[in-house]
Amino acid sequence: MHRWLRDALAPLALLAVLAAGCSQDDVDKVVAASRDRAPAQAPAGSRGLGVFMGGGDVQEIHSFERFVGSKVTHVGAFVSRMSWARFDELSWLQKWRGSGFTLALGVPMLTNDGGSLRAGASGAYDAHFKHLAEQLVANGQGNAILRVGWEFNGNWFTWKAEDDPQAFAEYWRRIHRVVRSVPGTQGIRFDWNPAIGPADVPAAAYPGDEFVDIIGMDVYDRNSTAALADPARRWQEMVNQPFGLAWQRDFAAAHGKPISFPEWATSDRHQGGGQKDNPLFIRSMHEWIRSNNVEYHNYFEFDAIDEKGAQLTDGGNPQSASLFQQLF
């Protein structure tokens, strides 16, 4: 039996109940039974519960807290990648001053102006990262988490590491040094944040333990083949595939780092068929978060251009929303 089956998942019989489209009574029984078996740990809701709702409205975060019935500690946001001029427009940080939330910021390594990882590693963009650090400190965000070059193992961002993983790592180290050169940034942490496979994570893209505080992974409930239309089988693939959840857990443990899920959510991207409203995914993520050394996790409560079907508060995923409220 695989270790992840022993350590992270409820018995397969319980997974089957959820996958089969369980009633609310069935969900309640599953939750109660799993709590009876669970180790005595702090509830997942008190262990870095976060949310992304567009990145710019504190009141929206409070509404999500009321929906869940738990305190949110982390909030997702992004620095613009449209241009370096837009990157430097950081006045929006003011609205988070005194909010009490820890910002987990997606920080692009390149923008649509062009450029290269190698140019970044040589110092071409230092001034922008120094400005970012100064603005974070000035706006009371000296404890922010920086997701530098997030999802670098994919091919959808200009800073993709596959082109030159050594340059990616060198550039990351340079950004780290530039940020740390600004007084008041010792509380800022760096999240090395690939997306869940199948894209490889180049070993050479790891900057080194001195420059990384958290090992993140973005996880969405998607499938591209009919073989993964079944929710239970799809979850097993997420855990067990190369560069999946088990890889992240083991890699982080080997480097003495906590893990994070800066983006995770249900999805309507099921090209091979499958249910969008998937309580098994919510349940499985909850168990994984409970069972592992998770620093924070941000639910992606937002309809983005390339990611739809995630929201829990709009009524589109009633089973997932109900179970999220119960578990978190």
N, C-alpha and C positions, 0 to 999 in steps of 0.2 A: 504494500500500500504506500502511495506517495505521502511524504511528510506533510504536504499542504492539506491533504484530506484529513489527516489526524488533527492538525493544529488549527486550521482556519475555518472549516466548514461544519455545519450541522450534519447529522446523519443523512444519508441519501434519501431515506424515507421522508424526512421532513422537507428536503428540497423538492421532492416529487409532489408533495402536497401543494407547495407554493407554485410550482411550474404548471400545475394542472388548472390554475385559475381558481384558487381557493376562495371560500366564503370568508366574511369577516370573522366569524366564529373560529374558522380553521386558522386564520392568521393569528388570532389571539392565543389559541392553544399552542401554536408553534413558538410564539414569542415567550409564553409562560414556561414552556418546556425548556427552551434554550437558556432562559435565565436561571432555571434550576441547576443546569449543568455548568453554567459559565463560571469561570474563576472570579474571585472577589476582586474586581477592578473598578476604577472610577467609571461612571457611565460615559459612553462615547461623546455625548453632548457636552460634557465638561472637559473634553480633551481636544481643544482646538477646533470646535465647530465653527465653520466659516461659510461664506456665501459670496458669489459674484452676481450682481444685479445690474451691471452696466458700468459700475465703477465711479458713480458720481452723486449719490444721494443718500445721506445718512438716515433720513426718515424711512426710506425704503428698507434699510437694514432693520430698523426697529419694527417695521411691519412684518418682516420675515421672522423676527424673534417672537412676535405675538402668534404667528402662524404655527411655529414649531413648539412654542412653549418653553424655550431654552434660551440662555444667553449666547449670543454670537460673539466670538472673540477675534476672528480674523475676517478680513474683507479683501476680495480680489479687485484689482484695478490694473490698467495698462498704461504705460508711457507710449505716446504716439510713434508709429513707425512710418508715417506718411512722408516725413522729411526731417532733417536735423533741426530746422527752424521750429517745426511742430513739436519735436522731441523736447526742445528747450522751453516750450510754453507749459509751465508747471504751476500756474496760479491756482489751478483746481485743487492742489494739495491743501489749500487753506481750509476747505470745507471739512477736512478730516482732523483738523487741529482740535485737540481736546475731546475727540469722539470716544476715546477709550478702546478703539479697534486697532489691531495690528494689521497694517497694509501688506498684502502679498502682491508685489508689483511685477507684472510682466515687463521686462526691460529689453527692448530690441538691441541687438549688436550692430545692425546695419539698418538703413532706412531706404525708402524708395528713391533717394538721391543717387544711389549707386554706391560703389566702394567695394571693399573686400575684407575678409577676415585678416589677411596678411597685412593690409594697410592699418587695420585696427591694432594688430599686434605690434606694429611699429610706432604707434602713438598718434595716428592721424585724427582720432576722434576723442582724445583725452579730455578736451575742454568741455565736451557735452556731459561726460560722466562726472566730472568735477562739479559742474553746475547742478546736476541732479542731486549729488550728495549734499551740496550746500543748501539746496531748497528743501530737502527732506529734513535736515537738522533745523532749518529756520522755521519749518512748519510743524515742529514737534513730532516728527516721524523718524527719530533716531533709532527706533527699534524695528524699522520696516524689514521685510524679507524681500530680497531681490531675486526674481526668477530670470536671471540673465540668459538671453538666447534660448528661451523656452522651446520645447519640442524640436530641439536641434537635430534629432535623429530622423526626422521626416524630410520630405523634399519640397515642402510648401513654403518655407521661409528662406529669405536670401542668406541667412547665416547658417544654413544647413552644414553640419560638420562633415558629411561624407566627402565633400570636395577637398577638404584639407583639415583633418582632425587635429593635427599638431598646431596649426595656426589658430584653430578654435580654442584650444587649451591655452596657448600663449596669450591670446587676446583676453580670455577670461581672467588670467592672472594679472594682466595689466589693468583691467577694469577694477579688479579687487584692490590693487595697490593705489590706484587713483582715488577710489572712494575712501579708503582708509587714511589717505593723506589729509582728509578734511577733518578738523576737530569735531568731536561729538558723534562720530560714526562707529564707535566700537560696539554699539548695540545692534548695528545692521548685520543681518545674516544673509548668506548666499545659498540659494536653492538650485542645485544642478538638476534640471527638470526635463527629461525626455518624455515622449509620449509612449504609451503602451505599444508593444510590437504590432505588426510584424517587422517594422523597420529595425535594422540592427543599431546597436549603440556602440560606436567605435571606442575601443578601449583607450586609444590615444587621445580621445576628446576629454578624458577626465583630467581636470587641472591639478589634482593633488589634494590630499586631505587638509593641508594648510589653508586652502582657498575655498573650501566647500564646507558648509555647515549642515545641510539637509539634502537628502536624496529624494527628489520628487518624481511623480509620474502622473500624467493626465490620462484619465480613464473614462471612456464613454461606452455605453451598452450598444454596440453596433455589430452587425455581421454583414459579410459580403457573399456568403455561400449558403445554399440550402442546408448543408450539413450542420451549420451552426444556428439554424432557426430555433432549435430547442433551447430555452433559457438556461437550463441546467448544464447542458453540454457547452453552451457559449461561455458560461462562467468558468467551467473547468479549463477551457482554452485560454481565457484571460489569465488565469493563475499559472498555467503550466507551459504556455508557449515560450519560445526563446524571447528573452527580454519582456517577460510578463511580470505579474505581481510577485511570484516567488523569486524571480531573478532580482527584482528591486529589493525585496526584503533581505535576501542573502548578500547582495552587493553592499547594501548599507551596513549590515551587521559586520561584514568583513572590514569595513572602513571606520567602524565605530560611530556611525551617524544615524540619527533618527530619519524616518521617512515622512513624506507628505503626499497629499493628493490635491494639488492646487486647483485642478479642475476635475470634477467627476459628475456624471449625470446620466439619466436615461436619454434615449435618442429615437428619432424616427427614421434613422438611416439603417434600414434592414433590407438590403438588396436581395438577400436570399430568402426573404420572408421572416416573420417573427413579430412578436408583440411589442408595441412601443411602451405601453403601461405595464412595466415588468417589476412586480414587487419582489421577485426572487433576487433581482440585481440589487435592490435596496437592502434587502436582508443580508445578502452575501457581503456587500461592502461594509455594512455595520459590523458583522462578525469579524471581518478582516481587520477593520480599524480597531476593534476591541482587543484583538489577539496579537497585535503587533505594535512596535514602538513608533506610533504616529504622532508627529509634532502638531500637525494641523491638517484640516481637509476642508476645501471650499466647494460647496455644491453650486453648479453652474445654472443658476436660476435666471436664465436669460435666453431669448430667441435671437441668436446671431445669424448672420447671413449663411454661414456654413455649418451651423449647428442648431437644429430645431427639434422640438419635441421633448425638451428637457424640463420645462417648467412644472413645478408642483402646485403653485398657488393659483393657477388659472383654470383649474378644473379639468385639464386635459389628461391628467394621469391620476385618477381618483384612488386606485388601489395603492400605487406607489406613494402618493401623498399621505394617505392614511397611515401606512406602515412607517414612513419617515417620521411622522409626528409621534408615533408610539415609541419608536426605537431611539430617536435622538432627542 
